[in-house]
């Protein structure tokens, strides 16, 4: 298998690297150079017509894109430790939280990055007022996550570390890179969770 991705701060390739580290799977990543346009090259668009990373190439040439889908495939091959839940209820809860993080948090973070951040200004047409309007939305969702974690669980989807934590960690770390930090004055539970997952060896991926 071959994994095509990119270095930090790209959040989606990092999801897969953290997952691989948690599973102790040795799968080297071929970094395609997004800033140099590698993701839009004819070679990469033949792998992923949307020109996105990560993309996993199987030994028979089949391509799998989307970070969570790649990790689901690898979970099937390497089920221990289970990062998508061990029971039907746990699996549903992990899936629920992945979707919540992606829709509620990653979407406004992405819109802020796309339309308000100086690093994307030269690459894309920006609508800065719209981009900046997402700042408040991100803060609101981070405070909501803090309230959810105040119920006493250690991790996003329950008592066990899961793919939901990986999705949340990479999203929140990328948000911080763009300038959207956790409101530490009134989000102690979320701050403690971030510290907790940040001490795991996989966080260095």
PyMOL CGO cylinders between C-alpha atoms (Angstrom):
from pymol import cmd
from pymol.cgo import CYLINDER

trace = [
    CYLINDER, 0.00, 0.00, 0.00, 1.00, 3.61, -0.59, 0.3, 1, 1, 1, 1, 1, 1,
    CYLINDER, 1.00, 3.61, -0.59, -0.28, 6.60, 1.35, 0.3, 1, 1, 1, 1, 1, 1,
    CYLINDER, -0.28, 6.60, 1.35, -0.20, 10.00, -0.35, 0.3, 1, 1, 1, 1, 1, 1,
    CYLINDER, -0.20, 10.00, -0.35, -0.43, 12.96, 2.01, 0.3, 1, 1, 1, 1, 1, 1,
    CYLINDER, -0.43, 12.96, 2.01, 1.14, 16.16, 3.22, 0.3, 1, 1, 1, 1, 1, 1,
    CYLINDER, 1.14, 16.16, 3.22, 3.03, 17.50, 6.21, 0.3, 1, 1, 1, 1, 1, 1,
    CYLINDER, 3.03, 17.50, 6.21, 1.50, 19.49, 9.04, 0.3, 1, 1, 1, 1, 1, 1,
    CYLINDER, 1.50, 19.49, 9.04, -0.46, 21.68, 9.41, 0.3, 1, 1, 1, 1, 1, 1,
    CYLINDER, -0.46, 21.68, 9.41, -2.66, 19.83, 6.87, 0.3, 1, 1, 1, 1, 1, 1,
    CYLINDER, -2.66, 19.83, 6.87, -5.22, 18.26, 9.24, 0.3, 1, 1, 1, 1, 1, 1,
    CYLINDER, -5.22, 18.26, 9.24, -6.63, 15.41, 7.16, 0.3, 1, 1, 1, 1, 1, 1,
    CYLINDER, -6.63, 15.41, 7.16, -3.33, 13.64, 6.39, 0.3, 1, 1, 1, 1, 1, 1,
    CYLINDER, -3.33, 13.64, 6.39, -2.42, 14.05, 10.06, 0.3, 1, 1, 1, 1, 1, 1,
    CYLINDER, -2.42, 14.05, 10.06, -5.58, 12.16, 11.06, 0.3, 1, 1, 1, 1, 1, 1,
    CYLINDER, -5.58, 12.16, 11.06, -4.29, 9.11, 9.23, 0.3, 1, 1, 1, 1, 1, 1,
    CYLINDER, -4.29, 9.11, 9.23, -0.78, 9.46, 10.68, 0.3, 1, 1, 1, 1, 1, 1,
    CYLINDER, -0.78, 9.46, 10.68, -2.16, 9.60, 14.23, 0.3, 1, 1, 1, 1, 1, 1,
    CYLINDER, -2.16, 9.60, 14.23, -4.38, 6.59, 13.52, 0.3, 1, 1, 1, 1, 1, 1,
    CYLINDER, -4.38, 6.59, 13.52, -1.40, 4.66, 12.16, 0.3, 1, 1, 1, 1, 1, 1,
    CYLINDER, -1.40, 4.66, 12.16, 0.67, 5.56, 15.23, 0.3, 1, 1, 1, 1, 1, 1,
    CYLINDER, 0.67, 5.56, 15.23, -2.09, 4.42, 17.59, 0.3, 1, 1, 1, 1, 1, 1,
    CYLINDER, -2.09, 4.42, 17.59, -2.31, 1.11, 15.71, 0.3, 1, 1, 1, 1, 1, 1,
    CYLINDER, -2.31, 1.11, 15.71, 1.49, 0.72, 15.39, 0.3, 1, 1, 1, 1, 1, 1,
    CYLINDER, 1.49, 0.72, 15.39, 1.07, 0.30, 11.63, 0.3, 1, 1, 1, 1, 1, 1,
    CYLINDER, 1.07, 0.30, 11.63, 4.14, 1.09, 9.54, 0.3, 1, 1, 1, 1, 1, 1,
    CYLINDER, 4.14, 1.09, 9.54, 2.86, 2.76, 6.39, 0.3, 1, 1, 1, 1, 1, 1,
    CYLINDER, 2.86, 2.76, 6.39, 5.18, 5.45, 5.02, 0.3, 1, 1, 1, 1, 1, 1,
    CYLINDER, 5.18, 5.45, 5.02, 3.59, 8.57, 3.63, 0.3, 1, 1, 1, 1, 1, 1,
    CYLINDER, 3.59, 8.57, 3.63, 4.52, 10.07, 0.27, 0.3, 1, 1, 1, 1, 1, 1,
    CYLINDER, 4.52, 10.07, 0.27, 4.14, 13.82, 0.68, 0.3, 1, 1, 1, 1, 1, 1,
    CYLINDER, 4.14, 13.82, 0.68, 3.05, 15.46, -2.54, 0.3, 1, 1, 1, 1, 1, 1,
    CYLINDER, 3.05, 15.46, -2.54, 3.85, 19.14, -1.90, 0.3, 1, 1, 1, 1, 1, 1,
    CYLINDER, 3.85, 19.14, -1.90, 0.54, 20.98, -1.80, 0.3, 1, 1, 1, 1, 1, 1,
    CYLINDER, 0.54, 20.98, -1.80, 2.15, 24.43, -1.74, 0.3, 1, 1, 1, 1, 1, 1,
    CYLINDER, 2.15, 24.43, -1.74, 3.89, 23.50, -4.98, 0.3, 1, 1, 1, 1, 1, 1,
    CYLINDER, 3.89, 23.50, -4.98, 0.59, 22.33, -6.48, 0.3, 1, 1, 1, 1, 1, 1,
    CYLINDER, 0.59, 22.33, -6.48, 1.34, 18.62, -6.21, 0.3, 1, 1, 1, 1, 1, 1,
    CYLINDER, 1.34, 18.62, -6.21, -2.26, 17.83, -5.24, 0.3, 1, 1, 1, 1, 1, 1,
    CYLINDER, -2.26, 17.83, -5.24, -3.48, 19.32, -8.54, 0.3, 1, 1, 1, 1, 1, 1,
    CYLINDER, -3.48, 19.32, -8.54, -0.94, 17.52, -10.72, 0.3, 1, 1, 1, 1, 1, 1,
    CYLINDER, -0.94, 17.52, -10.72, -2.25, 15.14, -13.40, 0.3, 1, 1, 1, 1, 1, 1,
    CYLINDER, -2.25, 15.14, -13.40, -0.53, 12.26, -11.57, 0.3, 1, 1, 1, 1, 1, 1,
    CYLINDER, -0.53, 12.26, -11.57, -2.33, 12.92, -8.32, 0.3, 1, 1, 1, 1, 1, 1,
    CYLINDER, -2.33, 12.92, -8.32, -5.69, 13.76, -9.91, 0.3, 1, 1, 1, 1, 1, 1,
    CYLINDER, -5.69, 13.76, -9.91, -5.51, 10.34, -11.53, 0.3, 1, 1, 1, 1, 1, 1,
    CYLINDER, -5.51, 10.34, -11.53, -5.47, 8.96, -7.98, 0.3, 1, 1, 1, 1, 1, 1,
    CYLINDER, -5.47, 8.96, -7.98, -8.09, 11.37, -6.61, 0.3, 1, 1, 1, 1, 1, 1,
    CYLINDER, -8.09, 11.37, -6.61, -10.11, 13.36, -9.12, 0.3, 1, 1, 1, 1, 1, 1,
    CYLINDER, -10.11, 13.36, -9.12, -10.82, 16.03, -6.48, 0.3, 1, 1, 1, 1, 1, 1,
    CYLINDER, -10.82, 16.03, -6.48, -7.09, 16.65, -6.06, 0.3, 1, 1, 1, 1, 1, 1,
    CYLINDER, -7.09, 16.65, -6.06, -7.18, 16.06, -2.31, 0.3, 1, 1, 1, 1, 1, 1,
    CYLINDER, -7.18, 16.06, -2.31, -5.08, 14.28, 0.28, 0.3, 1, 1, 1, 1, 1, 1,
    CYLINDER, -5.08, 14.28, 0.28, -4.82, 11.83, 1.90, 0.3, 1, 1, 1, 1, 1, 1,
    CYLINDER, -4.82, 11.83, 1.90, -5.26, 9.06, -0.66, 0.3, 1, 1, 1, 1, 1, 1,
    CYLINDER, -5.26, 9.06, -0.66, -4.46, 5.42, -0.01, 0.3, 1, 1, 1, 1, 1, 1,
    CYLINDER, -4.46, 5.42, -0.01, -3.38, 3.26, -2.95, 0.3, 1, 1, 1, 1, 1, 1,
    CYLINDER, -3.38, 3.26, -2.95, -3.92, -0.47, -2.41, 0.3, 1, 1, 1, 1, 1, 1,
    CYLINDER, -3.92, -0.47, -2.41, -1.64, -3.14, -3.84, 0.3, 1, 1, 1, 1, 1, 1,
    CYLINDER, -1.64, -3.14, -3.84, -4.13, -3.85, -6.65, 0.3, 1, 1, 1, 1, 1, 1,
    CYLINDER, -4.13, -3.85, -6.65, -4.28, -0.17, -7.63, 0.3, 1, 1, 1, 1, 1, 1,
    CYLINDER, -4.28, -0.17, -7.63, -7.58, 0.63, -5.91, 0.3, 1, 1, 1, 1, 1, 1,
    CYLINDER, -7.58, 0.63, -5.91, -7.66, 4.15, -4.44, 0.3, 1, 1, 1, 1, 1, 1,
    CYLINDER, -7.66, 4.15, -4.44, -9.37, 5.13, -1.19, 0.3, 1, 1, 1, 1, 1, 1,
    CYLINDER, -9.37, 5.13, -1.19, -9.75, 8.81, -0.35, 0.3, 1, 1, 1, 1, 1, 1,
    CYLINDER, -9.75, 8.81, -0.35, -11.21, 10.71, 2.63, 0.3, 1, 1, 1, 1, 1, 1,
    CYLINDER, -11.21, 10.71, 2.63, -9.30, 10.36, 5.88, 0.3, 1, 1, 1, 1, 1, 1,
    CYLINDER, -9.30, 10.36, 5.88, -12.03, 8.64, 7.91, 0.3, 1, 1, 1, 1, 1, 1,
    CYLINDER, -12.03, 8.64, 7.91, -12.70, 6.15, 5.10, 0.3, 1, 1, 1, 1, 1, 1,
    CYLINDER, -12.70, 6.15, 5.10, -9.00, 5.30, 4.92, 0.3, 1, 1, 1, 1, 1, 1,
    CYLINDER, -9.00, 5.30, 4.92, -8.93, 4.73, 8.66, 0.3, 1, 1, 1, 1, 1, 1,
    CYLINDER, -8.93, 4.73, 8.66, -12.08, 2.58, 8.54, 0.3, 1, 1, 1, 1, 1, 1,
    CYLINDER, -12.08, 2.58, 8.54, -10.42, 0.37, 5.94, 0.3, 1, 1, 1, 1, 1, 1,
    CYLINDER, -10.42, 0.37, 5.94, -7.27, 0.05, 8.04, 0.3, 1, 1, 1, 1, 1, 1,
    CYLINDER, -7.27, 0.05, 8.04, -9.39, -0.67, 11.12, 0.3, 1, 1, 1, 1, 1, 1,
    CYLINDER, -9.39, -0.67, 11.12, -10.82, -3.67, 9.29, 0.3, 1, 1, 1, 1, 1, 1,
    CYLINDER, -10.82, -3.67, 9.29, -7.32, -4.96, 8.63, 0.3, 1, 1, 1, 1, 1, 1,
    CYLINDER, -7.32, -4.96, 8.63, -6.00, -4.13, 12.12, 0.3, 1, 1, 1, 1, 1, 1,
    CYLINDER, -6.00, -4.13, 12.12, -8.95, -4.23, 14.55, 0.3, 1, 1, 1, 1, 1, 1,
    CYLINDER, -8.95, -4.23, 14.55, -6.89, -3.92, 17.74, 0.3, 1, 1, 1, 1, 1, 1,
    CYLINDER, -6.89, -3.92, 17.74, -7.07, -1.54, 19.49, 0.3, 1, 1, 1, 1, 1, 1,
    CYLINDER, -7.07, -1.54, 19.49, -10.55, -0.63, 18.24, 0.3, 1, 1, 1, 1, 1, 1,
    CYLINDER, -10.55, -0.63, 18.24, -10.64, 3.06, 17.36, 0.3, 1, 1, 1, 1, 1, 1,
    CYLINDER, -10.64, 3.06, 17.36, -14.14, 3.06, 15.85, 0.3, 1, 1, 1, 1, 1, 1,
    CYLINDER, -14.14, 3.06, 15.85, -15.79, 1.40, 18.86, 0.3, 1, 1, 1, 1, 1, 1,
    CYLINDER, -15.79, 1.40, 18.86, -15.99, -2.21, 20.01, 0.3, 1, 1, 1, 1, 1, 1,
    CYLINDER, -15.99, -2.21, 20.01, -19.80, -2.61, 20.24, 0.3, 1, 1, 1, 1, 1, 1,
    CYLINDER, -19.80, -2.61, 20.24, -22.64, -1.39, 18.00, 0.3, 1, 1, 1, 1, 1, 1,
    CYLINDER, -22.64, -1.39, 18.00, -23.44, 1.35, 20.51, 0.3, 1, 1, 1, 1, 1, 1,
    CYLINDER, -23.44, 1.35, 20.51, -19.83, 2.51, 20.73, 0.3, 1, 1, 1, 1, 1, 1,
    CYLINDER, -19.83, 2.51, 20.73, -19.51, 2.45, 16.95, 0.3, 1, 1, 1, 1, 1, 1,
    CYLINDER, -19.51, 2.45, 16.95, -22.63, 4.60, 16.59, 0.3, 1, 1, 1, 1, 1, 1,
    CYLINDER, -22.63, 4.60, 16.59, -21.37, 7.06, 19.21, 0.3, 1, 1, 1, 1, 1, 1,
    CYLINDER, -21.37, 7.06, 19.21, -17.95, 7.36, 17.56, 0.3, 1, 1, 1, 1, 1, 1,
    CYLINDER, -17.95, 7.36, 17.56, -19.58, 7.88, 14.17, 0.3, 1, 1, 1, 1, 1, 1,
    CYLINDER, -19.58, 7.88, 14.17, -21.97, 10.47, 15.65, 0.3, 1, 1, 1, 1, 1, 1,
    CYLINDER, -21.97, 10.47, 15.65, -19.10, 12.47, 17.11, 0.3, 1, 1, 1, 1, 1, 1,
    CYLINDER, -19.10, 12.47, 17.11, -17.00, 12.29, 13.96, 0.3, 1, 1, 1, 1, 1, 1,
    CYLINDER, -17.00, 12.29, 13.96, -19.88, 13.77, 12.00, 0.3, 1, 1, 1, 1, 1, 1,
    CYLINDER, -19.88, 13.77, 12.00, -20.53, 16.41, 14.66, 0.3, 1, 1, 1, 1, 1, 1,
    CYLINDER, -20.53, 16.41, 14.66, -16.92, 17.53, 14.68, 0.3, 1, 1, 1, 1, 1, 1,
    CYLINDER, -16.92, 17.53, 14.68, -16.71, 17.64, 10.90, 0.3, 1, 1, 1, 1, 1, 1,
    CYLINDER, -16.71, 17.64, 10.90, -19.99, 19.48, 10.33, 0.3, 1, 1, 1, 1, 1, 1,
    CYLINDER, -19.99, 19.48, 10.33, -20.11, 21.71, 13.40, 0.3, 1, 1, 1, 1, 1, 1,
    CYLINDER, -20.11, 21.71, 13.40, -16.41, 22.57, 13.81, 0.3, 1, 1, 1, 1, 1, 1,
    CYLINDER, -16.41, 22.57, 13.81, -14.35, 21.71, 10.75, 0.3, 1, 1, 1, 1, 1, 1,
    CYLINDER, -14.35, 21.71, 10.75, -16.73, 23.49, 8.39, 0.3, 1, 1, 1, 1, 1, 1,
    CYLINDER, -16.73, 23.49, 8.39, -16.40, 26.97, 9.97, 0.3, 1, 1, 1, 1, 1, 1,
    CYLINDER, -16.40, 26.97, 9.97, -12.67, 26.43, 10.57, 0.3, 1, 1, 1, 1, 1, 1,
    CYLINDER, -12.67, 26.43, 10.57, -12.29, 25.62, 6.89, 0.3, 1, 1, 1, 1, 1, 1,
    CYLINDER, -12.29, 25.62, 6.89, -14.31, 28.66, 5.84, 0.3, 1, 1, 1, 1, 1, 1,
    CYLINDER, -14.31, 28.66, 5.84, -12.20, 30.92, 8.04, 0.3, 1, 1, 1, 1, 1, 1,
    CYLINDER, -12.20, 30.92, 8.04, -9.01, 29.41, 6.57, 0.3, 1, 1, 1, 1, 1, 1,
    CYLINDER, -9.01, 29.41, 6.57, -10.37, 29.67, 3.03, 0.3, 1, 1, 1, 1, 1, 1,
    CYLINDER, -10.37, 29.67, 3.03, -11.69, 33.22, 3.19, 0.3, 1, 1, 1, 1, 1, 1,
    CYLINDER, -11.69, 33.22, 3.19, -9.90, 35.11, 6.00, 0.3, 1, 1, 1, 1, 1, 1,
    CYLINDER, -9.90, 35.11, 6.00, -6.38, 33.73, 6.44, 0.3, 1, 1, 1, 1, 1, 1,
    CYLINDER, -6.38, 33.73, 6.44, -3.46, 35.54, 4.76, 0.3, 1, 1, 1, 1, 1, 1,
    CYLINDER, -3.46, 35.54, 4.76, -1.79, 32.29, 3.67, 0.3, 1, 1, 1, 1, 1, 1,
    CYLINDER, -1.79, 32.29, 3.67, -4.68, 31.50, 1.32, 0.3, 1, 1, 1, 1, 1, 1,
    CYLINDER, -4.68, 31.50, 1.32, -5.15, 35.05, 0.00, 0.3, 1, 1, 1, 1, 1, 1,
    CYLINDER, -5.15, 35.05, 0.00, -2.77, 34.57, -2.92, 0.3, 1, 1, 1, 1, 1, 1,
    CYLINDER, -2.77, 34.57, -2.92, -4.28, 31.22, -3.88, 0.3, 1, 1, 1, 1, 1, 1,
    CYLINDER, -4.28, 31.22, -3.88, -8.02, 31.88, -3.82, 0.3, 1, 1, 1, 1, 1, 1,
    CYLINDER, -8.02, 31.88, -3.82, -10.62, 34.61, -4.17, 0.3, 1, 1, 1, 1, 1, 1,
    CYLINDER, -10.62, 34.61, -4.17, -11.50, 35.52, -0.60, 0.3, 1, 1, 1, 1, 1, 1,
    CYLINDER, -11.50, 35.52, -0.60, -14.68, 36.94, 0.88, 0.3, 1, 1, 1, 1, 1, 1,
    CYLINDER, -14.68, 36.94, 0.88, -13.13, 38.23, 4.06, 0.3, 1, 1, 1, 1, 1, 1,
    CYLINDER, -13.13, 38.23, 4.06, -16.28, 39.39, 5.83, 0.3, 1, 1, 1, 1, 1, 1,
    CYLINDER, -16.28, 39.39, 5.83, -17.74, 35.92, 5.41, 0.3, 1, 1, 1, 1, 1, 1,
    CYLINDER, -17.74, 35.92, 5.41, -14.47, 34.35, 6.51, 0.3, 1, 1, 1, 1, 1, 1,
    CYLINDER, -14.47, 34.35, 6.51, -14.30, 36.44, 9.65, 0.3, 1, 1, 1, 1, 1, 1,
    CYLINDER, -14.30, 36.44, 9.65, -17.94, 35.65, 10.44, 0.3, 1, 1, 1, 1, 1, 1,
    CYLINDER, -17.94, 35.65, 10.44, -16.88, 32.06, 11.09, 0.3, 1, 1, 1, 1, 1, 1,
    CYLINDER, -16.88, 32.06, 11.09, -14.66, 33.08, 14.00, 0.3, 1, 1, 1, 1, 1, 1,
    CYLINDER, -14.66, 33.08, 14.00, -17.66, 33.43, 16.32, 0.3, 1, 1, 1, 1, 1, 1,
    CYLINDER, -17.66, 33.43, 16.32, -19.10, 30.13, 15.09, 0.3, 1, 1, 1, 1, 1, 1,
    CYLINDER, -19.10, 30.13, 15.09, -15.86, 28.30, 15.95, 0.3, 1, 1, 1, 1, 1, 1,
    CYLINDER, -15.86, 28.30, 15.95, -15.78, 29.79, 19.44, 0.3, 1, 1, 1, 1, 1, 1,
    CYLINDER, -15.78, 29.79, 19.44, -19.41, 28.84, 20.00, 0.3, 1, 1, 1, 1, 1, 1,
    CYLINDER, -19.41, 28.84, 20.00, -18.76, 25.21, 18.99, 0.3, 1, 1, 1, 1, 1, 1,
    CYLINDER, -18.76, 25.21, 18.99, -15.64, 25.00, 21.17, 0.3, 1, 1, 1, 1, 1, 1,
    CYLINDER, -15.64, 25.00, 21.17, -17.67, 26.16, 24.17, 0.3, 1, 1, 1, 1, 1, 1,
    CYLINDER, -17.67, 26.16, 24.17, -20.35, 23.58, 23.32, 0.3, 1, 1, 1, 1, 1, 1,
    CYLINDER, -20.35, 23.58, 23.32, -17.67, 20.86, 23.26, 0.3, 1, 1, 1, 1, 1, 1,
    CYLINDER, -17.67, 20.86, 23.26, -16.45, 22.06, 26.63, 0.3, 1, 1, 1, 1, 1, 1,
    CYLINDER, -16.45, 22.06, 26.63, -19.95, 21.67, 28.06, 0.3, 1, 1, 1, 1, 1, 1,
    CYLINDER, -19.95, 21.67, 28.06, -20.22, 18.17, 26.60, 0.3, 1, 1, 1, 1, 1, 1,
    CYLINDER, -20.22, 18.17, 26.60, -16.93, 17.16, 28.22, 0.3, 1, 1, 1, 1, 1, 1,
    CYLINDER, -16.93, 17.16, 28.22, -18.01, 18.65, 31.53, 0.3, 1, 1, 1, 1, 1, 1,
    CYLINDER, -18.01, 18.65, 31.53, -20.23, 15.57, 31.98, 0.3, 1, 1, 1, 1, 1, 1,
    CYLINDER, -20.23, 15.57, 31.98, -17.16, 13.69, 33.20, 0.3, 1, 1, 1, 1, 1, 1,
    CYLINDER, -17.16, 13.69, 33.20, -15.99, 11.58, 30.29, 0.3, 1, 1, 1, 1, 1, 1,
    CYLINDER, -15.99, 11.58, 30.29, -12.31, 11.59, 29.39, 0.3, 1, 1, 1, 1, 1, 1,
    CYLINDER, -12.31, 11.59, 29.39, -12.68, 11.46, 25.63, 0.3, 1, 1, 1, 1, 1, 1,
    CYLINDER, -12.68, 11.46, 25.63, -14.95, 12.87, 22.94, 0.3, 1, 1, 1, 1, 1, 1,
    CYLINDER, -14.95, 12.87, 22.94, -17.18, 9.82, 22.40, 0.3, 1, 1, 1, 1, 1, 1,
    CYLINDER, -17.18, 9.82, 22.40, -16.96, 8.30, 25.89, 0.3, 1, 1, 1, 1, 1, 1,
    CYLINDER, -16.96, 8.30, 25.89, -14.43, 6.75, 28.28, 0.3, 1, 1, 1, 1, 1, 1,
    CYLINDER, -14.43, 6.75, 28.28, -12.19, 5.35, 25.54, 0.3, 1, 1, 1, 1, 1, 1,
    CYLINDER, -12.19, 5.35, 25.54, -9.90, 7.14, 23.09, 0.3, 1, 1, 1, 1, 1, 1,
    CYLINDER, -9.90, 7.14, 23.09, -11.26, 6.81, 19.55, 0.3, 1, 1, 1, 1, 1, 1,
    CYLINDER, -11.26, 6.81, 19.55, -11.27, 8.15, 16.02, 0.3, 1, 1, 1, 1, 1, 1,
    CYLINDER, -11.27, 8.15, 16.02, -13.56, 10.90, 17.27, 0.3, 1, 1, 1, 1, 1, 1,
    CYLINDER, -13.56, 10.90, 17.27, -10.66, 12.21, 19.37, 0.3, 1, 1, 1, 1, 1, 1,
    CYLINDER, -10.66, 12.21, 19.37, -8.33, 12.05, 16.39, 0.3, 1, 1, 1, 1, 1, 1,
    CYLINDER, -8.33, 12.05, 16.39, -10.77, 14.06, 14.26, 0.3, 1, 1, 1, 1, 1, 1,
    CYLINDER, -10.77, 14.06, 14.26, -11.31, 16.59, 17.04, 0.3, 1, 1, 1, 1, 1, 1,
    CYLINDER, -11.31, 16.59, 17.04, -7.60, 16.89, 17.88, 0.3, 1, 1, 1, 1, 1, 1,
    CYLINDER, -7.60, 16.89, 17.88, -6.51, 17.52, 14.30, 0.3, 1, 1, 1, 1, 1, 1,
    CYLINDER, -6.51, 17.52, 14.30, -9.34, 19.99, 13.75, 0.3, 1, 1, 1, 1, 1, 1,
    CYLINDER, -9.34, 19.99, 13.75, -8.68, 21.95, 16.94, 0.3, 1, 1, 1, 1, 1, 1,
    CYLINDER, -8.68, 21.95, 16.94, -4.92, 21.98, 16.38, 0.3, 1, 1, 1, 1, 1, 1,
    CYLINDER, -4.92, 21.98, 16.38, -5.45, 23.23, 12.82, 0.3, 1, 1, 1, 1, 1, 1,
    CYLINDER, -5.45, 23.23, 12.82, -7.87, 25.86, 14.09, 0.3, 1, 1, 1, 1, 1, 1,
    CYLINDER, -7.87, 25.86, 14.09, -5.17, 27.05, 16.49, 0.3, 1, 1, 1, 1, 1, 1,
    CYLINDER, -5.17, 27.05, 16.49, -2.71, 27.24, 13.59, 0.3, 1, 1, 1, 1, 1, 1,
    CYLINDER, -2.71, 27.24, 13.59, -5.12, 29.56, 11.78, 0.3, 1, 1, 1, 1, 1, 1,
    CYLINDER, -5.12, 29.56, 11.78, -5.51, 31.74, 14.88, 0.3, 1, 1, 1, 1, 1, 1,
    CYLINDER, -5.51, 31.74, 14.88, -8.73, 30.23, 16.28, 0.3, 1, 1, 1, 1, 1, 1,
    CYLINDER, -8.73, 30.23, 16.28, -7.73, 29.14, 19.77, 0.3, 1, 1, 1, 1, 1, 1,
    CYLINDER, -7.73, 29.14, 19.77, -9.77, 27.43, 22.46, 0.3, 1, 1, 1, 1, 1, 1,
    CYLINDER, -9.77, 27.43, 22.46, -11.23, 30.14, 24.75, 0.3, 1, 1, 1, 1, 1, 1,
    CYLINDER, -11.23, 30.14, 24.75, -9.11, 29.03, 27.69, 0.3, 1, 1, 1, 1, 1, 1,
    CYLINDER, -9.11, 29.03, 27.69, -10.80, 31.44, 30.11, 0.3, 1, 1, 1, 1, 1, 1,
    CYLINDER, -10.80, 31.44, 30.11, -14.05, 29.47, 30.04, 0.3, 1, 1, 1, 1, 1, 1,
    CYLINDER, -14.05, 29.47, 30.04, -13.32, 26.07, 28.43, 0.3, 1, 1, 1, 1, 1, 1,
    CYLINDER, -13.32, 26.07, 28.43, -11.42, 24.16, 31.14, 0.3, 1, 1, 1, 1, 1, 1,
    CYLINDER, -11.42, 24.16, 31.14, -12.76, 20.71, 30.22, 0.3, 1, 1, 1, 1, 1, 1,
    CYLINDER, -12.76, 20.71, 30.22, -11.88, 21.05, 26.56, 0.3, 1, 1, 1, 1, 1, 1,
    CYLINDER, -11.88, 21.05, 26.56, -8.45, 22.43, 27.47, 0.3, 1, 1, 1, 1, 1, 1,
    CYLINDER, -8.45, 22.43, 27.47, -7.84, 19.46, 29.79, 0.3, 1, 1, 1, 1, 1, 1,
    CYLINDER, -7.84, 19.46, 29.79, -8.94, 17.05, 27.03, 0.3, 1, 1, 1, 1, 1, 1,
    CYLINDER, -8.94, 17.05, 27.03, -6.56, 18.69, 24.55, 0.3, 1, 1, 1, 1, 1, 1,
    CYLINDER, -6.56, 18.69, 24.55, -3.71, 18.38, 27.05, 0.3, 1, 1, 1, 1, 1, 1,
    CYLINDER, -3.71, 18.38, 27.05, -4.64, 14.73, 27.63, 0.3, 1, 1, 1, 1, 1, 1,
    CYLINDER, -4.64, 14.73, 27.63, -4.62, 13.73, 23.96, 0.3, 1, 1, 1, 1, 1, 1,
    CYLINDER, -4.62, 13.73, 23.96, -1.62, 15.94, 23.32, 0.3, 1, 1, 1, 1, 1, 1,
    CYLINDER, -1.62, 15.94, 23.32, 0.56, 13.85, 25.64, 0.3, 1, 1, 1, 1, 1, 1,
    CYLINDER, 0.56, 13.85, 25.64, -0.09, 10.66, 23.67, 0.3, 1, 1, 1, 1, 1, 1,
    CYLINDER, -0.09, 10.66, 23.67, 2.94, 9.65, 21.55, 0.3, 1, 1, 1, 1, 1, 1,
    CYLINDER, 2.94, 9.65, 21.55, 0.72, 9.67, 18.45, 0.3, 1, 1, 1, 1, 1, 1,
    CYLINDER, 0.72, 9.67, 18.45, 0.19, 13.43, 18.82, 0.3, 1, 1, 1, 1, 1, 1,
    CYLINDER, 0.19, 13.43, 18.82, 3.64, 14.01, 17.34, 0.3, 1, 1, 1, 1, 1, 1,
    CYLINDER, 3.64, 14.01, 17.34, 2.53, 12.54, 14.01, 0.3, 1, 1, 1, 1, 1, 1,
]
cmd.load_cgo(trace, "trace")
